[in-house]
Amino acid sequence: MTSLKVSQLIQIIIVSLLFYTTTINTQWAQISTIGNNELRGVVFFDEQTGVVCGASGIWRSTTSGINWTHVWNVADMNALSFINSSTGLAAGNNGRILKTTDGGLTWNVIVTSVSENLYAIDWANASICWAVGQAGRILKSSNYGNSWFTQTNTLSDDLKAVYMPDPLNGFIAGGNSRELVLSTINGGNTWFSLLNEPGNFLTGIYVIPNNNYKIAVGSNGRIRRTITGGMWPVISSGTNAQLNSIQFVDLSTGYIAGNNGTILKSTNAGGNWTSQQSNTTNYLNSIYFINTLTGWAVGQNGIVLRTGIPVGLQNYGSEIPVKFRLYQNYPNPFNPKTKIKFSVPATGKNNFVKIIVYDVTGKQITTLVDENFAPGSYEVDFNGENYSSGVYFYRMITNDYSEVKKMILVK
């Protein structure tokens, strides 16, 4: 078989693979790194403004996570929690707690009486909050996080997560070589064990309001879910990676982040989980969504991932296109960046557009666009910096249109 025929056959196979791709998982893009710092907590208030914390302090972004300002330089901050877009707390090693009242621009040190590392912090309401950490330490504040007192816990295991739905009821997850879930119904005056299972440990917990599902995650891909709190059946995660962070955006939609770039999504209140393509093998320590589609994940080596907001998307021109169209990327060949132009007409229907990039084997490597568009012409950037030289394909998908084009990365 001639080289021409081989090339033609490969392209036919690729196009066939793209044509029959019907299930597209949400894609994540690495949008920045904050040095080589291990990042451990992330909170965003809207599409532009957010805060992260980690091994060298606290950073703030007003550019959707693309650029960051180092607002507090102190070692080993482990967790963030905000009660609103202004007031938040950060917990760290050696009993350190910081507070902000201006959306993370400035932070004040809150003196505590403990020296253990604090791994998690959460608000129950605007005045009452908890922090938990090393060797079974539990702290509570009843005055807006301005002062803290200890609460009794008979267990000495590390406590890694706390979730307080209201001032009376709360849940803590942790353990060193066992899965522990503690609960209170009297504001932490007493804590009792809901789960004590040897062999693993837990790192995150979430309670979905109204349906009252309690979901805990941890080592070896562990996911447990219960309503009653008595039995905690294991839910399949499809991975053995440690799971570190869990958040639900509504009663059905939830996300989990973990080691080896693991991101999982559920759309049925945690009953089933599907893997998301994160395009990284870094450990992910924290995940945060502002709605069902738009979120950030942070972790090892300063990595910041984002989904729901296309990277480098621009709208240009005032003329309304008469049909969907996908244009050839330019420049082509390229190194390492190229632009992809597409057009969206006025159809009177939902103009939902996806643009997906595949490698020469047909493997989906990233999603550049995944949202609704007003009629117009747009450009989106593709950055091939983290990919090897070769042939790539990009596909535009709408309700009524699909087209594939080829581009060449040359390094």
C-alpha positions in Angstrom: 0.0 0.0 0.0 1.5 3.4 -0.9 2.1 6.1 1.6 -0.6 8.2 0.0 -3.2 5.5 0.5 -2.1 4.9 4.1 -2.5 8.7 4.8 -5.9 8.7 3.2 -7.0 5.6 5.2 -5.8 7.2 8.5 -7.9 10.3 7.7 -10.9 8.3 6.9 -10.6 6.4 10.2 -10.2 9.7 12.1 -13.2 11.3 10.5 -15.2 8.1 11.2 -14.2 8.2 14.8 -15.3 11.8 15.1 -18.6 11.2 13.4 -19.6 8.5 15.8 -18.5 10.3 18.9 -21.8 11.1 20.6 -20.9 11.4 24.3 -18.7 14.3 25.1 -17.5 14.8 28.7 -16.8 18.2 30.1 -13.3 19.3 29.3 -10.8 21.1 31.4 -8.0 23.4 30.4 -4.9 24.4 32.3 -5.0 28.2 32.4 -2.1 29.0 34.7 0.4 27.8 37.3 1.3 29.6 40.5 5.0 28.8 40.6 5.7 25.2 41.9 3.5 25.8 44.9 1.2 23.0 46.0 -2.3 24.5 46.0 -4.8 23.2 48.5 -7.9 25.3 48.4 -9.9 27.3 45.8 -13.0 29.5 46.0 -14.5 31.7 43.2 -17.2 34.3 43.7 -18.0 34.7 40.0 -16.5 34.1 36.6 -13.6 36.6 37.2 -12.8 36.8 40.9 -11.4 34.0 43.1 -8.9 33.0 45.8 -6.6 30.1 46.2 -4.4 29.0 49.1 -1.4 26.6 49.4 2.1 25.9 50.5 3.2 29.6 50.2 0.2 31.5 51.3 -2.8 33.0 49.5 -3.3 34.3 46.0 -6.2 36.3 44.4 -7.3 36.6 40.7 -9.6 39.0 39.0 -9.0 37.4 35.5 -10.8 34.2 35.9 -7.7 32.4 37.2 -5.3 33.3 34.4 -3.3 35.9 36.5 -2.7 35.8 40.2 -1.6 38.3 42.9 0.2 36.9 46.0 -1.8 38.7 48.7 -0.5 36.8 51.8 2.9 35.2 52.0 2.9 32.6 54.8 3.7 28.9 54.8 1.2 26.1 54.5 -2.4 27.3 54.2 -4.6 24.3 53.7 -8.3 25.4 53.2 -10.6 28.2 52.4 -14.2 29.0 53.2 -16.3 32.1 52.4 -19.7 32.9 53.7 -20.1 35.6 51.0 -18.0 37.4 48.4 -16.5 39.6 51.1 -16.0 37.5 54.2 -13.8 34.4 54.3 -11.5 32.3 56.5 -8.3 30.4 55.7 -6.9 27.5 57.8 -3.3 26.4 57.9 -0.5 24.6 59.8 0.4 25.3 63.4 -3.2 26.3 64.3 -3.1 29.3 61.9 -6.5 30.9 61.0 -6.7 34.0 58.8 -9.8 36.2 58.1 -10.7 38.6 55.2 -13.6 41.0 55.0 -12.7 42.5 51.5 -12.9 39.4 49.3 -9.4 38.2 49.9 -7.5 41.4 49.2 -6.2 41.6 52.8 -6.1 39.1 55.6 -5.8 39.4 59.4 -4.3 36.8 61.7 -6.8 35.2 64.2 -5.1 33.9 67.3 -5.9 30.4 68.4 -4.8 28.4 71.4 -3.7 25.3 69.4 -0.6 24.3 67.5 -1.9 21.4 65.4 -2.2 21.7 61.7 -5.7 22.7 60.6 -6.9 21.0 57.4 -10.5 22.2 56.8 -12.8 25.1 57.7 -16.5 25.8 57.1 -19.2 28.3 58.0 -22.5 27.2 59.4 -24.0 30.7 59.1 -22.7 34.2 59.1 -21.4 34.0 62.7 -20.7 30.4 63.5 -17.9 28.3 62.0 -15.7 25.3 62.6 -12.1 24.2 61.8 -10.7 20.7 62.1 -7.3 19.2 61.8 -4.4 17.1 63.1 -4.8 14.7 66.0 -8.6 15.0 66.3 -8.5 18.8 66.8 -11.9 20.6 66.5 -12.3 24.3 66.9 -15.5 26.4 66.9 -16.2 30.1 66.6 -19.4 31.8 67.6 -18.4 35.3 66.7 -17.7 35.5 63.0 -14.4 33.7 63.2 -12.8 36.3 65.4 -12.0 33.9 68.3 -12.0 30.2 68.7 -12.5 27.5 71.4 -11.8 23.8 71.3 -14.5 21.1 71.3 -14.1 17.6 72.7 -13.4 14.6 70.5 -12.4 11.2 71.9 -10.6 10.1 68.7 -7.0 11.2 67.9 -7.1 10.6 64.1 -6.4 13.5 61.7 -9.6 15.2 60.6 -9.5 16.3 57.0 -13.0 17.7 56.1 -15.8 19.5 57.8 -19.3 20.3 56.5 -21.8 22.3 58.6 -25.3 22.7 57.0 -26.5 24.7 60.0 -25.3 25.8 63.5 -26.6 22.6 65.2 -25.9 19.8 62.7 -22.5 19.0 61.2 -20.2 16.3 59.8 -16.5 15.7 60.0 -14.5 13.2 57.9 -11.0 11.9 58.4 -9.0 9.0 59.8 -5.4 7.8 59.4 -5.8 4.1 58.7 -9.6 4.0 59.0 -12.6 5.8 57.5 -14.1 8.1 60.1 -17.3 10.2 59.9 -18.3 12.2 63.0 -21.6 14.0 63.5 -23.2 16.4 65.9 -26.8 17.5 66.4 -26.1 20.0 69.2 -23.6 22.4 67.7 -20.6 20.3 68.5 -21.1 19.9 72.2 -20.9 16.2 71.5 -19.6 14.4 68.5 -20.5 10.8 67.8 -19.3 8.3 65.2 -21.4 7.6 62.1 -18.7 5.6 60.3 -15.6 3.8 61.6 -14.3 1.4 59.0 -10.6 0.2 59.0 -8.4 0.1 55.9 -8.7 3.5 54.3 -9.2 7.1 55.2 -11.5 10.0 54.2 -10.5 13.4 52.9 -13.8 15.1 51.9 -17.5 15.2 52.9 -20.6 16.9 51.5 -24.3 16.9 52.5 -26.8 17.6 49.7 -29.7 19.7 51.1 -33.3 18.6 50.9 -32.5 15.0 49.8 -30.1 14.7 52.7 -27.5 12.5 51.0 -24.2 12.4 52.8 -21.3 11.6 50.6 -17.7 11.0 51.8 -14.6 10.5 49.6 -11.0 9.4 50.4 -8.2 7.0 49.6 -8.2 4.3 46.9 -11.0 6.0 45.0 -13.3 5.6 48.0 -16.8 7.1 47.7 -19.5 6.3 50.4 -23.0 7.6 50.3 -25.9 7.4 52.9 -29.2 9.0 53.8 -29.7 7.5 57.3 -26.1 7.7 58.4 -26.3 4.1 59.6 -25.1 2.2 56.5 -22.5 3.7 54.2 -22.5 1.7 51.0 -19.5 2.1 48.7 -20.3 3.8 45.3 -18.1 2.9 42.4 -15.7 5.7 41.4 -13.9 3.8 38.6 -10.5 4.8 40.0 -8.0 3.8 42.7 -6.7 7.4 42.9 -7.1 9.2 46.2 -10.1 11.6 46.1 -9.5 14.9 47.9 -12.4 17.3 47.4 -16.1 17.1 46.7 -18.7 19.8 45.9 -22.4 19.7 44.8 -23.7 22.7 42.8 -27.4 21.7 43.0 -29.4 18.7 44.3 -28.1 16.5 41.4 -24.8 17.8 40.0 -21.6 17.2 41.9 -17.9 17.0 41.3 -14.9 15.3 42.9 -11.2 16.1 42.4 -8.3 13.7 43.3 -4.8 12.5 42.6 -3.4 11.8 39.1 -5.6 14.5 37.6 -8.8 12.7 38.6 -12.1 14.7 38.1 -15.4 12.9 38.5 -18.9 14.2 37.9 -22.4 13.0 39.0 -25.7 14.1 37.7 -27.9 11.9 40.0 -27.0 13.1 43.5 -23.9 10.9 43.7 -25.4 7.6 42.7 -23.1 7.3 39.7 -19.9 9.0 38.7 -18.2 9.5 35.3 -14.7 10.6 34.6 -13.8 14.0 33.2 -10.8 14.6 31.0 -8.4 16.9 32.9 -5.4 16.6 30.7 -3.0 16.4 33.7 -1.5 13.8 36.0 -0.9 16.3 38.8 -2.7 15.7 42.1 -5.8 17.9 42.4 -6.5 18.9 46.0 -9.6 21.2 45.7 -12.4 21.8 43.3 -15.0 24.7 43.2 -18.0 25.4 40.9 -20.0 28.6 40.7 -22.7 26.9 38.6 -23.3 23.5 37.0 -20.8 24.2 34.2 -18.2 26.6 35.4 -15.5 25.5 37.8 -11.9 25.5 38.8 -9.5 22.8 40.2 -6.1 23.4 41.8 -3.3 21.2 43.1 0.2 20.0 42.7 2.9 22.1 41.0 0.8 25.2 41.1 -1.7 23.9 38.6 -4.9 25.8 37.9 -7.6 24.1 35.7 -10.8 25.7 34.5 -13.9 24.4 32.7 -17.0 26.2 31.3 -15.2 29.3 30.1 -13.3 28.8 26.7 -9.7 29.9 26.8 -8.9 32.8 24.4 -12.4 33.2 23.0 -13.1 36.5 21.1 -16.1 37.9 19.3 -15.4 40.1 16.3 -17.4 41.8 13.5 -21.0 43.0 13.5 -22.3 41.1 10.5 -24.7 38.2 11.3 -23.6 35.0 9.5 -26.2 33.2 7.4 -25.0 29.7 8.4 -22.8 27.7 10.7 -19.3 27.5 9.5 -15.9 26.2 10.8 -12.9 27.8 9.2 -9.3 26.6 8.7 -7.1 27.4 11.6 -4.4 30.0 11.1 -1.5 29.9 11.1 -1.3 26.3 9.8 1.2 24.7 10.4 1.6 26.4 13.8 3.9 26.5 16.8 2.6 26.5 19.5 -0.5 28.6 19.1 -3.2 28.9 16.4 -6.6 30.5 16.0 -9.8 28.8 15.0 -12.6 30.9 13.6 -16.3 29.8 13.5 -19.6 31.4 12.7 -23.0 31.1 14.4 -26.2 32.2 12.5 -29.5 33.5 13.8 -31.4 30.2 13.8 -34.2 31.0 16.3 -33.1 28.0 18.3 -30.6 27.1 21.0 -27.1 27.8 19.4 -25.1 25.3 21.5 -21.6 24.9 20.0 -18.8 22.5 20.9 -15.3 22.5 19.3 -13.2 19.5 20.2 -9.6 18.7 19.4 -8.4 15.2 18.7 -5.0 13.6 18.0 -4.2 11.5 15.0 -5.5 8.3 16.8 -8.9 9.9 17.3 -8.3 10.4 21.0 -10.1 13.5 22.3 -7.5 15.8 24.0 -9.3 19.0 24.8 -12.6 20.9 24.3 -12.1 24.5 23.3 -15.8 25.6 23.2 -18.8 24.2 25.0 -21.6 26.7 25.5 -24.5 28.7 23.9 -23.6 31.5 21.5 -25.4 34.5 20.3 -25.3 34.9 16.5 -21.9 36.2 15.3 -18.4 35.3 14.3 -15.9 34.1 16.9 -12.3 33.0 17.3 -10.8 30.7 19.9 -7.1 29.9 20.5 -5.6 26.5 20.7 -2.3 26.2 22.5 -0.2 23.2 21.5 2.6 23.8 24.0 1.9 20.7 26.0 1.4 18.4 22.9 3.9 16.8 20.5 4.4 17.7 16.9 2.0 16.0 14.5 -1.4 16.1 12.9 -4.5 17.1 14.9 -8.2 17.4 14.0 -10.7 19.8 15.4 -14.5 19.3 15.1 -17.4 21.8 15.5 -20.7 20.3 16.7 -24.1 22.0 16.9 -27.6 20.7 16.8 -27.7 20.9 13.0 -24.1 21.0 11.9 -20.8 19.1 12.2 -17.5 19.7 10.5 -14.0 18.4 10.9 -10.7 20.1 9.8 -7.1 19.2 10.1 -4.2 21.2 11.6 -0.5 20.6 11.9 1.7 21.3 14.9 5.4 21.7 14.1 7.9 22.1 16.8 
